[in-house]
Amino acid sequence: MDLGGHRGPDVIAYLFAVGLGALMLVRRPFPVLALVATAVGLLAYYAIGYPAVGLALPVAAALYSAAEAGKFRIAAATAVGLIVVSTAFRLGQGESVGYLIGFELASTAGLMLSAIALGATVRATRLLRAEHRRTEQRAVSEREREARRRVEAERLRIAHDLHDAIGHTIAVVSVQTSVALEALDDDPEATRAALSTIRTASSAAVRELRTMVGLLTDAESRAPVGSLEHVELLIEATIASGLAVGLRVEGEPEVLPTVVDTTAYRIVQEALTNSLKHAGASRADVVLRYQPACLEITVSDDGVGAVLDESRGRGLAGMRERVGLIGGEVDFSSGPGFRIHAVLPFLRSPGEGPR
């Protein structure tokens, strides 16, 4: 192309080239500064009258870095401004309109747009990867929180089991100890019977404690520490402590889910413990009613009733928590006597019929 009227390359022109190249060394830490300085340098180069060079090539890296840094508007405005000023300047210098508009403008604009688009794509990819890492970290944190929650729930369950088992045993031992003390001199047979009941209750408590320790030390052991299969033994121990207990089973008994079975046993155990220790009752009645989708439990006594304050102790509050965890309901009523009524769903999968 004829570039007559333009200054030929000299030392200053080469200094411009070196300076524009040096700006690329700071384009990452200072993308906007590098872009603006490159644009100003190019305009100064043209203003002095040096021969034209490709406009997009010197500024492409600076446009890329600015877009990569998220400065899309600055990059686009700089590109448009350079194209307009450079085109107007070169037209004023007499260059071919057809060449500038028909060829060089399209290639220059395309290269600049490509540089900006590449920078934006790299930025979007980097942000996406960072978001993936944050998502993975949140997932790991959530799994850790869930694991801690499960550990706390397991500890709470074991604490409830320990309270129920030991509470009932202590109630039996307390009553039988009183019987033994009163009959020690006058009725050796009654004393021996009371001591035998104490030994039986204590042995049962030790077995349950060993089972609970096994739950804490053996992650694979998940056998229930209480079951309705043992409810008759529980009732026998309560009768031996001086409380008459009647048991009635309605409906067709069936194998219950473990959590329902354990919860049902603990409800009966806690109810009889309350009748034995607090109600001053002479008789209690236990009714187990097997329904198609649930088990109903009713335990009532003829005692003096009870104060329905669930904040005192763990008995009633623990019972309500247990039942709530499996989606059941429990009601307490007092006077005359005390009555506990619980409904425990069987926790079957949808569509499964009666077994």
C-alpha positions in Angstrom: 0.0 0.0 0.0 1.3 3.5 -0.8 1.9 5.2 2.5 3.3 8.4 1.1 3.2 11.4 3.5 3.8 9.2 6.5 7.0 9.2 8.6 9.2 6.3 8.0 10.2 4.0 10.9 12.8 5.5 13.2 14.0 5.1 16.8 10.8 6.6 18.2 8.7 4.2 16.2 10.7 1.3 17.6 10.3 2.7 21.1 6.5 2.8 20.6 6.7 -0.9 19.7 8.8 -1.7 22.7 6.5 0.3 25.0 3.4 -1.4 23.7 5.0 -4.8 24.2 6.1 -3.9 27.7 2.5 -3.0 28.6 1.6 -6.7 28.1 3.7 -7.5 31.2 1.3 -5.7 33.5 -2.0 -6.5 31.8 -2.9 -9.2 34.3 -2.4 -7.2 37.6 -3.6 -4.0 36.0 -5.9 -4.9 33.0 -7.6 -1.5 32.7 -4.4 0.5 33.0 -2.7 -1.7 30.3 -5.7 -1.4 28.0 -6.0 2.4 28.3 -2.3 2.9 27.9 -2.2 0.7 24.8 -5.1 2.6 23.3 -3.4 6.0 24.0 -0.1 4.7 22.7 -1.7 3.6 19.4 -3.5 6.9 19.0 -0.3 8.8 19.6 1.5 6.5 17.2 -1.0 7.4 14.4 -1.1 11.1 15.4 2.7 11.4 14.9 2.2 10.0 11.4 4.0 6.7 11.5 3.0 4.0 9.0 -0.2 2.1 9.8 0.0 -1.1 11.7 -2.8 -3.6 12.4 -4.9 -1.9 15.0 -6.3 -5.0 16.7 -3.1 -7.0 17.1 -1.3 -4.7 19.6 -4.5 -4.2 21.7 -5.9 -7.7 21.5 -4.1 -9.0 24.5 -5.1 -6.0 26.6 -8.7 -6.4 25.5 -8.6 -10.1 26.5 -7.2 -9.3 30.0 -9.8 -6.6 30.6 -12.6 -8.9 29.6 -11.1 -11.7 31.7 -11.1 -9.3 34.7 -14.8 -8.6 34.1 -14.3 -5.1 32.6 -16.6 -5.9 29.6 -17.9 -2.3 29.2 -14.5 -0.7 29.3 -13.1 -3.3 26.8 -16.0 -2.8 24.4 -15.9 1.0 24.6 -12.2 1.1 24.1 -12.5 -1.2 21.0 -15.2 0.9 19.5 -13.4 4.1 20.2 -10.1 2.8 18.6 -11.9 1.7 15.5 -13.8 4.9 15.0 -10.8 7.2 15.7 -8.4 5.0 13.6 -10.7 4.8 10.7 -11.4 8.5 10.6 -7.7 9.3 10.9 -6.7 7.0 8.1 -9.5 8.2 5.9 -8.3 11.7 6.5 -4.9 10.5 5.4 -6.4 9.5 2.0 -6.4 5.7 2.4 -8.9 3.7 0.3 -12.4 3.7 1.7 -13.1 0.3 0.1 -10.1 -1.2 1.7 -10.7 0.3 5.2 -14.4 -0.4 5.3 -14.7 -3.5 3.2 -11.7 -5.4 4.5 -9.7 -4.0 7.4 -12.6 -2.8 9.5 -14.2 -6.3 9.4 -11.0 -8.1 10.3 -10.1 -5.6 13.0 -13.6 -5.7 14.6 -13.7 -9.5 14.4 -10.3 -9.8 16.1 -11.2 -7.4 18.8 -14.5 -9.1 19.4 -12.8 -12.5 19.5 -10.4 -11.3 22.1 -13.1 -9.9 24.3 -15.3 -13.0 23.9 -12.3 -15.3 24.7 -11.6 -13.3 27.9 -15.3 -13.5 28.9 -15.4 -17.2 28.3 -12.3 -17.8 30.3 -13.7 -15.7 33.2 -17.0 -17.6 33.0 -15.2 -21.0 33.1 -13.1 -19.9 36.1 -16.2 -18.7 38.0 -18.1 -21.9 37.2 -15.2 -24.0 38.5 -15.0 -21.9 41.6 -18.8 -22.3 42.1 -18.4 -26.1 41.7 -15.7 -26.1 44.3 -17.9 -24.1 46.7 -20.8 -26.5 46.0 -18.6 -29.5 46.8 -17.3 -27.8 50.0 -20.9 -27.1 51.0 -21.9 -30.7 50.3 -19.0 -31.9 52.4 -20.0 -29.6 55.2 -23.6 -30.7 55.0 -22.6 -34.3 55.2 -20.5 -33.6 58.2 -23.4 -31.8 59.9 -25.7 -34.6 59.0 -23.3 -37.1 60.5 -23.0 -35.1 63.7 -26.8 -34.8 63.8 -27.2 -38.6 63.5 -24.6 -39.1 66.3 -26.5 -36.7 68.5 -29.8 -38.4 67.7 -28.3 -41.8 68.5 -26.9 -40.5 71.8 -30.3 -39.1 72.7 -32.0 -42.4 71.8 -29.6 -44.3 74.0 -30.0 -41.8 76.8 -33.8 -42.3 76.6 -33.3 -46.1 76.7 -31.0 -45.8 79.7 -33.5 -43.6 81.5 -36.4 -45.9 80.8 -34.6 -49.1 81.7 -32.8 -47.9 84.9 -35.8 -45.8 86.0 -38.1 -48.9 86.0 -35.5 -51.1 87.7 -34.8 -48.6 90.4 -38.5 -48.2 91.1 -38.8 -52.0 91.4 -35.7 -52.2 93.6 -37.0 -49.4 95.8 -40.4 -51.0 96.4 -38.9 -54.4 97.0 -36.3 -53.1 99.4 -39.0 -51.5 101.5 -40.9 -54.8 101.5 -37.7 -56.7 102.5 -36.9 -54.3 105.4 -40.4 -54.5 106.8 -40.5 -58.3 106.6 -36.9 -58.9 107.6 -37.7 -60.1 111.2 -41.3 -61.3 111.0 -41.6 -62.9 107.5 -38.4 -64.4 106.1 -40.2 -65.9 103.1 -41.5 -62.4 102.0 -37.9 -61.1 102.5 -36.5 -63.8 100.3 -39.2 -63.2 97.6 -38.4 -59.5 97.7 -34.7 -60.1 97.4 -35.3 -62.5 94.5 -37.3 -59.9 92.7 -34.5 -57.3 93.3 -32.0 -59.8 91.9 -34.1 -60.5 88.8 -34.7 -56.8 88.1 -31.0 -56.0 88.7 -29.9 -58.7 86.3 -32.3 -57.4 83.6 -30.9 -53.9 84.1 -27.3 -55.2 83.7 -28.3 -57.0 80.5 -29.8 -53.8 79.1 -26.8 -51.8 80.1 -24.5 -54.2 78.4 -26.6 -54.0 75.2 -26.4 -50.2 75.3 -22.6 -50.3 75.8 -22.6 -52.6 72.8 -24.5 -50.0 70.8 -21.8 -47.4 71.7 -18.8 -49.6 70.9 -20.1 -51.8 68.0 -21.4 -49.8 65.1 -22.9 -52.9 63.6 -25.0 -53.7 66.6 -28.5 -52.3 66.3 -30.7 -54.8 68.1 -33.4 -53.2 70.1 -32.9 -53.1 73.9 -36.6 -53.4 74.5 -39.3 -55.3 72.7 -43.0 -56.1 73.2 -41.8 -59.8 73.2 -40.6 -59.0 76.7 -43.6 -57.1 77.9 -44.9 -60.0 80.0 -41.6 -60.2 81.9 -41.9 -56.5 82.5 -45.4 -56.9 83.8 -44.3 -59.8 86.0 -41.6 -57.7 87.6 -44.1 -54.9 88.2 -46.6 -57.3 89.8 -43.9 -58.6 92.0 -43.3 -55.1 93.2 -46.8 -54.8 94.5 -48.7 -53.3 91.6 -51.5 -55.4 90.0 -51.2 -55.2 86.3 -53.6 -56.5 83.6 -52.6 -57.0 80.0 -55.1 -57.2 77.1 -54.2 -57.7 73.5 -56.7 -56.8 70.8 -56.5 -57.5 67.1 -54.0 -59.8 65.4 -50.4 -59.3 66.8 -47.8 -58.9 64.1 -44.1 -58.4 63.7 -43.5 -54.6 64.2 -40.7 -52.5 62.7 -37.8 -52.3 65.2 -38.3 -48.7 66.0 -42.0 -49.1 66.6 -41.4 -52.2 68.7 -38.9 -50.5 70.9 -41.0 -47.4 71.3 -44.0 -49.4 72.3 -42.1 -51.3 74.9 -40.6 -48.1 76.4 -44.1 -46.5 76.6 -45.4 -49.4 78.6 -42.3 -49.5 80.8 -42.4 -45.7 81.5 -46.2 -45.8 82.2 -45.8 -48.7 84.7 -42.9 -46.9 86.3 -45.0 -43.8 86.8 -47.8 -45.9 88.3 -45.5 -47.7 90.6 -43.5 -44.7 91.8 -45.7 -41.6 91.7 -49.4 -42.5 91.4 -49.9 -44.6 94.5 -51.9 -46.9 92.4 -53.0 -50.4 93.3 -53.8 -51.5 89.8 -52.8 -50.7 86.2 -54.2 -51.9 82.9 -52.3 -52.2 79.6 -54.1 -52.5 76.3 -52.3 -53.3 73.1 -54.6 -52.8 70.1 -53.3 -53.8 66.7 -55.0 -51.8 63.9 -54.3 -52.3 60.1 -51.9 -49.3 60.0 -51.0 -48.6 63.6 -50.6 -49.9 67.1 -52.6 -48.3 69.9 -51.3 -48.4 73.4 -53.4 -47.5 76.5 -52.0 -47.7 80.0 -54.2 -46.5 82.9 -54.1 -46.8 86.6 -56.4 -46.1 89.6 -53.9 -43.9 91.5 -54.3 -40.3 92.6 -53.3 -38.9 89.3 -50.2 -37.0 88.3 -49.2 -33.4 87.6 -48.8 -33.1 83.9 -45.6 -31.1 83.9 -43.4 -32.5 81.2 -40.5 -30.1 82.1 -39.9 -32.1 85.2 -37.7 -35.2 84.5 -37.4 -37.1 81.3 -40.3 -39.5 81.5 -43.2 -37.9 79.8 -41.1 -35.5 77.7 -38.9 -38.4 76.5 -42.0 -40.5 75.7 -43.4 -37.6 73.6 -40.1 -37.2 71.7 -39.9 -40.9 71.0 -43.4 -41.1 69.6 -42.9 -37.9 67.6 -39.8 -39.3 65.9 -41.8 -42.0 64.2 -44.8 -39.8 63.4 -47.1 -41.0 66.1 -49.2 -39.3 68.7 -49.4 -39.6 72.5 -51.9 -38.1 75.0 -51.8 -37.9 78.8 -54.8 -37.4 81.0 -55.0 -37.2 84.8 -57.7 -37.5 87.4 -59.0 -39.8 88.6 -55.9 -42.0 88.0 -53.5 -41.5 85.2 -53.9 -42.5 81.5 -51.5 -42.7 78.6 -52.8 -43.2 75.1 -50.4 -43.6 72.2 -50.8 -44.3 68.5 -47.8 -45.6 66.7 -47.9 -46.0 62.8 -46.3 -49.0 61.3 -44.0 -47.0 59.0 -44.7 -49.1 56.0 -43.8 -48.0 52.5 -46.6 -46.5 50.4 -48.9 -49.1 48.8 -47.9 -51.9 51.3 -50.9 -53.6 52.8 -51.4 -55.3 56.1 -49.0 -58.1 57.0 
